[in-house]
Amino acid sequence: MSPAKPDKSMYDGLSKKDRQALSREIARIQREEEQRRKKRNRVILITSLITVGVLALAGTGWAVYSGIRATFVGPLNMLSDGILFTGDPANATSTETATATATRTAAIQPDAQPVASDLDTSTVLRITEYVDYSSPDVAKFETANGSALQSYVSAGYASLELHPVALEGAGSSDSYATRAANTVACVANTTPDAALVVHNALVAAQSTLPDGGLSNDDLVALVQKAGVTDPAIASCITGNEFDDWVANSTARAQKNIPNSDVTALTTVPLVVIDGTAYTGALDDTEALNTFITDVFTKASAAAGTDATGTDGATPAPTGSPAPTDTPVPTDGPAE
């Protein structure tokens, strides 16, 4: 605010020269006050602009941070870093109603640790499998044993938890292992019950993979051929939505395998049954059958039951059908 105009009575009794000097002094004071006022206004304006700019940048920064952070959130229904399938013993004798159902869970958050699945091993075989879809060894094991193991699950004799990993190039869209694991995550996130069908389709495709593996567009086509047509899944695959999660979950598996006598993931497939890793030949169905029976018998004995299901335990599955009896198709998922 400018100073008030001087009262004319101030000049009473002054000579002309003194009145002129007083006028000049008052004018000087007014000029300096006006300059200070303008300077204050400029400071207020600049400060206001800086504040608005900082808030805008903060808002943009938070949006960017939130967007980046979101890419590290895992898929729904894979809180353990794997997707768990179970069946119903009531449907064990019915091929029409026997199905494997995915367990629903929240998504793992950035910097959080996976929550290991907890099942009673005295009544249900707990099968955990770490798979890299770029690995021929995974295809070898699955072709020989996948259909039989999945039949145990749908009949309610076992559970199956699939952990898609990428041992090479984890997190990079140039890595087929990452793209394939991301595909399973995308399906699990939106249509979890279909993840097992897509798993089978990825396994069947392994033997004819081109150099560099299937592209994202090829993976979308594979998923749709398997009967999963949700547009959100296609967008998730082409957008590499869970690449960061694939990298993180793979790194976690390479440091620790929960509920297992194996301390870390070093090779695939890693098949853990009731806490014990299978170390036999990948394509030896009889060896795997014997291993499963032995493991189940020990678990049942520890719980005070036997392998025939005494005291309420689910009987161990026997007589696994050979691959020729329940073949894994070469152009689609196992039925």
CORLINQUI-V987667 format. One record per residue. N is the residue number from 0. RES is the residue in three letters. SS is DSSP state (h for helix, s for strand, l for the rest). PSI is psi in radians with two decimals (* if undefined). OMEGA is omega in whole degrees, -180 to 180 (NA if undefined). Layout:
n=N res=RES ss=SS psi=PSI omega=OMEGA
n=N res=RES ss=SS psi=PSI omega=OMEGA
This chain:
n=0 res=MET ss=l psi=2.36 omega=179
n=1 res=SER ss=l psi=2.60 omega=179
n=2 res=PRO ss=l psi=2.68 omega=180
n=3 res=ALA ss=l psi=2.63 omega=179
n=4 res=LYS ss=l psi=2.48 omega=-177
n=5 res=PRO ss=l psi=2.53 omega=175
n=6 res=ASP ss=l psi=2.31 omega=-177
n=7 res=LYS ss=h psi=-0.37 omega=180
n=8 res=SER ss=h psi=-0.27 omega=179
n=9 res=MET ss=h psi=-0.44 omega=-176
n=10 res=TYR ss=h psi=-0.15 omega=-177
n=11 res=ASP ss=l psi=2.31 omega=176
n=12 res=GLY ss=l psi=-0.03 omega=-179
n=13 res=LEU ss=l psi=2.60 omega=175
n=14 res=SER ss=l psi=2.89 omega=180
n=15 res=LYS ss=h psi=-0.72 omega=-178
n=16 res=LYS ss=h psi=-0.71 omega=-179
n=17 res=ASP ss=h psi=-0.64 omega=177
n=18 res=ARG ss=h psi=-0.72 omega=179
n=19 res=GLN ss=h psi=-0.72 omega=180
n=20 res=ALA ss=h psi=-0.73 omega=179
n=21 res=LEU ss=h psi=-0.70 omega=179
n=22 res=SER ss=h psi=-0.74 omega=179
n=23 res=ARG ss=h psi=-0.69 omega=-180
n=24 res=GLU ss=h psi=-0.74 omega=178
n=25 res=ILE ss=h psi=-0.70 omega=179
n=26 res=ALA ss=h psi=-0.70 omega=179
n=27 res=ARG ss=h psi=-0.78 omega=180
n=28 res=ILE ss=h psi=-0.70 omega=179
n=29 res=GLN ss=h psi=-0.71 omega=179
n=30 res=ARG ss=h psi=-0.78 omega=-179
n=31 res=GLU ss=h psi=-0.68 omega=178
n=32 res=GLU ss=h psi=-0.69 omega=178
n=33 res=GLU ss=h psi=-0.69 omega=178
n=34 res=GLN ss=h psi=-0.74 omega=178
n=35 res=ARG ss=h psi=-0.68 omega=179
n=36 res=ARG ss=h psi=-0.79 omega=179
n=37 res=LYS ss=h psi=-0.66 omega=180
n=38 res=LYS ss=h psi=-0.73 omega=177
n=39 res=ARG ss=h psi=-0.73 omega=180
n=40 res=ASN ss=h psi=-0.69 omega=178
n=41 res=ARG ss=h psi=-0.74 omega=180
n=42 res=VAL ss=h psi=-0.77 omega=179
n=43 res=ILE ss=h psi=-0.74 omega=-180
n=44 res=LEU ss=h psi=-0.82 omega=-179
n=45 res=ILE ss=h psi=-0.76 omega=179
n=46 res=THR ss=h psi=-0.71 omega=180
n=47 res=SER ss=h psi=-0.75 omega=180
n=48 res=LEU ss=h psi=-0.71 omega=179
n=49 res=ILE ss=h psi=-0.74 omega=-180
n=50 res=THR ss=h psi=-0.79 omega=178
n=51 res=VAL ss=h psi=-0.74 omega=180
n=52 res=GLY ss=h psi=-0.76 omega=179
n=53 res=VAL ss=h psi=-0.74 omega=178
n=54 res=LEU ss=h psi=-0.69 omega=179
n=55 res=ALA ss=h psi=-0.77 omega=179
n=56 res=LEU ss=h psi=-0.68 omega=179
n=57 res=ALA ss=h psi=-0.74 omega=178
n=58 res=GLY ss=h psi=-0.77 omega=178
n=59 res=THR ss=h psi=-0.76 omega=180
n=60 res=GLY ss=h psi=-0.72 omega=179
n=61 res=TRP ss=h psi=-0.69 omega=179
n=62 res=ALA ss=h psi=-0.74 omega=179
n=63 res=VAL ss=h psi=-0.79 omega=179
n=64 res=TYR ss=h psi=-0.79 omega=-180
n=65 res=SER ss=h psi=-0.68 omega=179
n=66 res=GLY ss=h psi=-0.75 omega=179
n=67 res=ILE ss=h psi=-0.76 omega=-179
n=68 res=ARG ss=h psi=-0.64 omega=-178
n=69 res=ALA ss=h psi=-0.52 omega=-179
n=70 res=THR ss=l psi=-0.27 omega=179
n=71 res=PHE ss=l psi=-0.07 omega=175
n=72 res=VAL ss=l psi=2.36 omega=-179
n=73 res=GLY ss=l psi=3.04 omega=178
n=74 res=PRO ss=l psi=2.67 omega=171
n=75 res=LEU ss=l psi=2.67 omega=174
n=76 res=ASN ss=l psi=0.27 omega=178
n=77 res=MET ss=l psi=0.82 omega=-178
n=78 res=LEU ss=l psi=-0.42 omega=178
n=79 res=SER ss=l psi=0.09 omega=-170
n=80 res=ASP ss=l psi=0.05 omega=175
n=81 res=GLY ss=l psi=2.95 omega=177
n=82 res=ILE ss=s psi=2.21 omega=-171
n=83 res=LEU ss=s psi=2.25 omega=178
n=84 res=PHE ss=s psi=2.40 omega=177
n=85 res=THR ss=s psi=2.86 omega=179
n=86 res=GLY ss=l psi=-2.99 omega=-178
n=87 res=ASP ss=l psi=2.04 omega=180
n=88 res=PRO ss=h psi=-0.43 omega=180
n=89 res=ALA ss=h psi=-0.35 omega=-179
n=90 res=ASN ss=h psi=0.23 omega=-173
n=91 res=ALA ss=l psi=-0.54 omega=-176
n=92 res=THR ss=l psi=0.04 omega=-177
n=93 res=SER ss=l psi=1.97 omega=179
n=94 res=THR ss=l psi=-0.33 omega=-178
n=95 res=GLU ss=l psi=-0.57 omega=-176
n=96 res=THR ss=l psi=-0.19 omega=-178
n=97 res=ALA ss=l psi=2.02 omega=180
n=98 res=THR ss=l psi=2.82 omega=175
n=99 res=ALA ss=l psi=2.27 omega=-176
n=100 res=THR ss=s psi=2.34 omega=180
n=101 res=ALA ss=s psi=2.45 omega=176
n=102 res=THR ss=l psi=2.30 omega=-180
n=103 res=ARG ss=l psi=2.34 omega=177
n=104 res=THR ss=l psi=2.97 omega=171
n=105 res=ALA ss=l psi=3.03 omega=177
n=106 res=ALA ss=l psi=2.55 omega=176
n=107 res=ILE ss=l psi=2.34 omega=-176
n=108 res=GLN ss=l psi=2.79 omega=178
n=109 res=PRO ss=l psi=2.41 omega=178
n=110 res=ASP ss=l psi=0.01 omega=177
n=111 res=ALA ss=l psi=2.83 omega=178
n=112 res=GLN ss=l psi=2.53 omega=179
n=113 res=PRO ss=l psi=2.65 omega=178
n=114 res=VAL ss=l psi=1.94 omega=-176
n=115 res=ALA ss=l psi=2.43 omega=177
n=116 res=SER ss=l psi=2.57 omega=-177
n=117 res=ASP ss=l psi=1.97 omega=177
n=118 res=LEU ss=l psi=2.67 omega=178
n=119 res=ASP ss=l psi=1.85 omega=-176
n=120 res=THR ss=l psi=-0.16 omega=180
n=121 res=SER ss=l psi=-0.31 omega=-177
n=122 res=THR ss=l psi=-0.40 omega=-178
n=123 res=VAL ss=l psi=2.27 omega=174
n=124 res=LEU ss=s psi=2.23 omega=178
n=125 res=ARG ss=s psi=1.89 omega=-179
n=126 res=ILE ss=s psi=2.15 omega=177
n=127 res=THR ss=s psi=2.27 omega=-176
n=128 res=GLU ss=s psi=2.20 omega=175
n=129 res=TYR ss=s psi=2.14 omega=-173
n=130 res=VAL ss=s psi=2.42 omega=171
n=131 res=ASP ss=l psi=2.00 omega=-170
n=132 res=TYR ss=l psi=-0.06 omega=174
n=133 res=SER ss=l psi=-0.07 omega=-174
n=134 res=SER ss=l psi=2.17 omega=174
n=135 res=PRO ss=h psi=-0.50 omega=180
n=136 res=ASP ss=h psi=-0.61 omega=176
n=137 res=VAL ss=h psi=-0.78 omega=179
n=138 res=ALA ss=h psi=-0.66 omega=180
n=139 res=LYS ss=h psi=-0.81 omega=-180
n=140 res=PHE ss=h psi=-0.79 omega=-177
n=141 res=GLU ss=h psi=-0.69 omega=-180
n=142 res=THR ss=h psi=-0.66 omega=-179
n=143 res=ALA ss=h psi=-0.60 omega=-168
n=144 res=ASN ss=h psi=-0.28 omega=-172
n=145 res=GLY ss=h psi=-0.79 omega=-178
n=146 res=SER ss=h psi=-0.73 omega=180
n=147 res=ALA ss=h psi=-0.80 omega=-179
n=148 res=LEU ss=h psi=-0.72 omega=-179
n=149 res=GLN ss=h psi=-0.50 omega=176
n=150 res=SER ss=h psi=-0.59 omega=176
n=151 res=TYR ss=h psi=-0.68 omega=-178
n=152 res=VAL ss=h psi=-0.88 omega=-178
n=153 res=SER ss=h psi=-0.49 omega=179
n=154 res=ALA ss=l psi=-0.12 omega=178
n=155 res=GLY ss=l psi=0.10 omega=179
n=156 res=TYR ss=l psi=-0.38 omega=-173
n=157 res=ALA ss=s psi=2.87 omega=168
n=158 res=SER ss=s psi=2.71 omega=179
n=159 res=LEU ss=s psi=2.14 omega=177
n=160 res=GLU ss=s psi=2.02 omega=-179
n=161 res=LEU ss=s psi=2.26 omega=176
n=162 res=HIS ss=s psi=1.73 omega=176
n=163 res=PRO ss=s psi=2.25 omega=-179
n=164 res=VAL ss=l psi=2.97 omega=177
n=165 res=ALA ss=l psi=1.74 omega=-176
n=166 res=LEU ss=l psi=-0.38 omega=177
n=167 res=GLU ss=l psi=2.27 omega=177
n=168 res=GLY ss=l psi=0.52 omega=-178
n=169 res=ALA ss=l psi=2.28 omega=178
n=170 res=GLY ss=l psi=-0.20 omega=-179
n=171 res=SER ss=l psi=2.31 omega=179
n=172 res=SER ss=l psi=-0.20 omega=175
n=173 res=ASP ss=l psi=-0.21 omega=-178
n=174 res=SER ss=l psi=2.11 omega=178
n=175 res=TYR ss=h psi=-0.64 omega=179
n=176 res=ALA ss=h psi=-0.71 omega=178
n=177 res=THR ss=h psi=-0.80 omega=-178
n=178 res=ARG ss=h psi=-0.70 omega=-179
n=179 res=ALA ss=h psi=-0.75 omega=178
n=180 res=ALA ss=h psi=-0.69 omega=176
n=181 res=ASN ss=h psi=-0.64 omega=179
n=182 res=THR ss=h psi=-0.81 omega=178
n=183 res=VAL ss=h psi=-0.72 omega=179
n=184 res=ALA ss=h psi=-0.71 omega=179
n=185 res=CYS ss=h psi=-0.72 omega=179
n=186 res=VAL ss=h psi=-0.78 omega=180
n=187 res=ALA ss=h psi=-0.62 omega=-177
n=188 res=ASN ss=h psi=-0.55 omega=-173
n=189 res=THR ss=h psi=-0.78 omega=-177
n=190 res=THR ss=l psi=1.25 omega=-169
n=191 res=PRO ss=h psi=-0.62 omega=-178
n=192 res=ASP ss=h psi=-0.37 omega=-179
n=193 res=ALA ss=h psi=-0.09 omega=-176
n=194 res=ALA ss=h psi=-0.58 omega=180
n=195 res=LEU ss=h psi=-0.65 omega=177
n=196 res=VAL ss=h psi=-0.74 omega=180
n=197 res=VAL ss=h psi=-0.67 omega=174
n=198 res=HIS ss=h psi=-0.83 omega=-180
n=199 res=ASN ss=h psi=-0.68 omega=-180
n=200 res=ALA ss=h psi=-0.67 omega=178
n=201 res=LEU ss=h psi=-0.70 omega=177
n=202 res=VAL ss=h psi=-0.80 omega=-179
n=203 res=ALA ss=h psi=-0.53 omega=-178
n=204 res=ALA ss=h psi=-0.23 omega=-171
n=205 res=GLN ss=h psi=-0.67 omega=-174
n=206 res=SER ss=h psi=-0.34 omega=-178
n=207 res=THR ss=h psi=0.43 omega=-179
n=208 res=LEU ss=l psi=2.38 omega=173
n=209 res=PRO ss=l psi=2.96 omega=175
n=210 res=ASP ss=l psi=2.28 omega=-179
n=211 res=GLY ss=l psi=-0.07 omega=179
n=212 res=GLY ss=l psi=-3.06 omega=180
n=213 res=LEU ss=l psi=2.47 omega=175
n=214 res=SER ss=l psi=2.98 omega=177
n=215 res=ASN ss=h psi=-0.70 omega=178
n=216 res=ASP ss=h psi=-0.68 omega=177
n=217 res=ASP ss=h psi=-0.68 omega=180
n=218 res=LEU ss=h psi=-0.67 omega=175
n=219 res=VAL ss=h psi=-0.78 omega=180
n=220 res=ALA ss=h psi=-0.71 omega=179
n=221 res=LEU ss=h psi=-0.79 omega=-179
n=222 res=VAL ss=h psi=-0.74 omega=-179
n=223 res=GLN ss=h psi=-0.64 omega=177
n=224 res=LYS ss=h psi=-0.54 omega=178
n=225 res=ALA ss=l psi=-0.01 omega=176
n=226 res=GLY ss=l psi=0.15 omega=-178
n=227 res=VAL ss=l psi=1.82 omega=-169
n=228 res=THR ss=l psi=0.19 omega=-180
n=229 res=ASP ss=l psi=2.15 omega=-180
n=230 res=PRO ss=h psi=-0.51 omega=180
n=231 res=ALA ss=h psi=-0.57 omega=179
n=232 res=ILE ss=h psi=-0.74 omega=178
n=233 res=ALA ss=h psi=-0.75 omega=179
n=234 res=SER ss=h psi=-0.70 omega=179
n=235 res=CYS ss=h psi=-0.71 omega=-179
n=236 res=ILE ss=h psi=-0.87 omega=-178
n=237 res=THR ss=h psi=-0.43 omega=178
n=238 res=GLY ss=l psi=0.04 omega=179
n=239 res=ASN ss=l psi=0.79 omega=-169
n=240 res=GLU ss=l psi=-0.59 omega=-175
n=241 res=PHE ss=l psi=0.43 omega=178
n=242 res=ASP ss=h psi=-0.75 omega=-179
n=243 res=ASP ss=h psi=-0.68 omega=177
n=244 res=TRP ss=h psi=-0.71 omega=178
n=245 res=VAL ss=h psi=-0.80 omega=180
n=246 res=ALA ss=h psi=-0.78 omega=-177
n=247 res=ASN ss=h psi=-0.76 omega=-178
n=248 res=SER ss=h psi=-0.63 omega=176
n=249 res=THR ss=h psi=-0.78 omega=179
n=250 res=ALA ss=h psi=-0.68 omega=179
n=251 res=ARG ss=h psi=-0.73 omega=180
n=252 res=ALA ss=h psi=-0.57 omega=179
n=253 res=GLN ss=h psi=-0.21 omega=177
n=254 res=LYS ss=h psi=-0.50 omega=-174
n=255 res=ASN ss=l psi=2.34 omega=173
n=256 res=ILE ss=l psi=1.86 omega=-177
n=257 res=PRO ss=l psi=2.70 omega=177
n=258 res=ASN ss=l psi=0.79 omega=-176
n=259 res=SER ss=l psi=2.68 omega=174
n=260 res=ASP ss=l psi=0.00 omega=174
n=261 res=VAL ss=l psi=2.27 omega=-175
n=262 res=THR ss=l psi=-0.48 omega=-176
n=263 res=ALA ss=l psi=2.70 omega=178
n=264 res=LEU ss=l psi=2.12 omega=178
n=265 res=THR ss=l psi=-0.39 omega=-179
n=266 res=THR ss=l psi=2.84 omega=179
n=267 res=VAL ss=l psi=2.67 omega=-3
n=268 res=PRO ss=l psi=2.54 omega=169
n=269 res=LEU ss=s psi=2.03 omega=-178
n=270 res=VAL ss=s psi=2.04 omega=-178
n=271 res=VAL ss=s psi=2.16 omega=-178
n=272 res=ILE ss=s psi=2.04 omega=-177
n=273 res=ASP ss=l psi=0.71 omega=175
n=274 res=GLY ss=l psi=-0.08 omega=-179
n=275 res=THR ss=s psi=2.26 omega=-178
n=276 res=ALA ss=s psi=2.39 omega=175
n=277 res=TYR ss=l psi=2.24 omega=-178
n=278 res=THR ss=l psi=0.15 omega=-180
n=279 res=GLY ss=l psi=-3.08 omega=180
n=280 res=ALA ss=l psi=2.43 omega=-175
n=281 res=LEU ss=l psi=-0.55 omega=-177
n=282 res=ASP ss=l psi=0.29 omega=180
n=283 res=ASP ss=l psi=1.62 omega=-177
n=284 res=THR ss=h psi=-0.67 omega=-179
n=285 res=GLU ss=h psi=-0.71 omega=179
n=286 res=ALA ss=h psi=-0.70 omega=179
n=287 res=LEU ss=h psi=-0.69 omega=177
n=288 res=ASN ss=h psi=-0.82 omega=180
n=289 res=THR ss=h psi=-0.73 omega=179
n=290 res=PHE ss=h psi=-0.77 omega=-179
n=291 res=ILE ss=h psi=-0.78 omega=-180
n=292 res=THR ss=h psi=-0.77 omega=180
n=293 res=ASP ss=h psi=-0.79 omega=-178
n=294 res=VAL ss=h psi=-0.77 omega=-179
n=295 res=PHE ss=h psi=-0.68 omega=180
n=296 res=THR ss=h psi=-0.77 omega=179
n=297 res=LYS ss=h psi=-0.74 omega=180
n=298 res=ALA ss=h psi=-0.69 omega=-180
n=299 res=SER ss=h psi=-0.72 omega=180
n=300 res=ALA ss=h psi=-0.70 omega=179
n=301 res=ALA ss=h psi=-0.48 omega=-179
n=302 res=ALA ss=l psi=0.06 omega=179
n=303 res=GLY ss=l psi=0.40 omega=178
n=304 res=THR ss=l psi=-2.98 omega=174
n=305 res=ASP ss=l psi=3.04 omega=-174
n=306 res=ALA ss=l psi=-0.13 omega=179
n=307 res=THR ss=l psi=-0.08 omega=175
n=308 res=GLY ss=l psi=0.22 omega=177
n=309 res=THR ss=h psi=2.55 omega=-179
n=310 res=ASP ss=h psi=0.48 omega=171
n=311 res=GLY ss=h psi=-0.02 omega=-179
n=312 res=ALA ss=l psi=2.51 omega=176
n=313 res=THR ss=l psi=2.29 omega=-178
n=314 res=PRO ss=l psi=2.52 omega=179
n=315 res=ALA ss=l psi=2.38 omega=178
n=316 res=PRO ss=l psi=2.35 omega=-180
n=317 res=THR ss=l psi=2.84 omega=176
n=318 res=GLY ss=l psi=0.90 omega=179
n=319 res=SER ss=l psi=2.26 omega=178
n=320 res=PRO ss=l psi=2.39 omega=178
n=321 res=ALA ss=l psi=2.81 omega=-180
n=322 res=PRO ss=l psi=-0.55 omega=-180
n=323 res=THR ss=l psi=-0.39 omega=180
n=324 res=ASP ss=l psi=-0.66 omega=178
n=325 res=THR ss=l psi=1.29 omega=-174
n=326 res=PRO ss=l psi=2.59 omega=170
n=327 res=VAL ss=l psi=2.08 omega=-177
n=328 res=PRO ss=l psi=2.65 omega=-178
n=329 res=THR ss=l psi=-0.20 omega=-177
n=330 res=ASP ss=l psi=0.34 omega=180
n=331 res=GLY ss=l psi=-3.09 omega=-177
n=332 res=PRO ss=l psi=2.77 omega=175
n=333 res=ALA ss=l psi=2.52 omega=-180
n=334 res=GLU ss=l psi=* omega=NA
